[in-house]
Amino acid sequence: MKIAEIVSKLDLTVISGINGLNREVTGGYVSDLLSDVIGNAKEGSIWITLQTHQNIMAVASLKELAAVIIVKGSVPESDTVRKSNEENIPILSTKADTFTITGMLFKLLEKK
């Protein structure tokens, strides 16, 4: 499933990285610890986090993640947005909490 389809079905807001919306999503990963994501997230996954600083883009790029969803309506820092656009890795936002959006994403990806 493509990120653009997930954005539409889960009513996510695209903050940045619009050129990466056609990336294929292979799964998801949930963590707020960067070292955990580095050690365990799989290429092509969407990462769900409450982190907003620039280091999330370094991790997303390193792990070749499809996108990052930031929860609870939090807004990424400007340098994070800039890096997202440079790397073409979308940053998406939701007002939902981590538990809720994870369940919604799981159900959506499970159907494919």
Secondary structure, DSSP 4 states (H G I P E B T S, - for coil): -BHHHHHHHHTPEEEE-GGGTTPBP-EEEE-S-HHHHHHHPPTTEEEEES--STHHHHHHHHTT-SEEEE-TT----HHHHHHHHHHT--EEE-SS-HHHHHHHHHHHHHH-
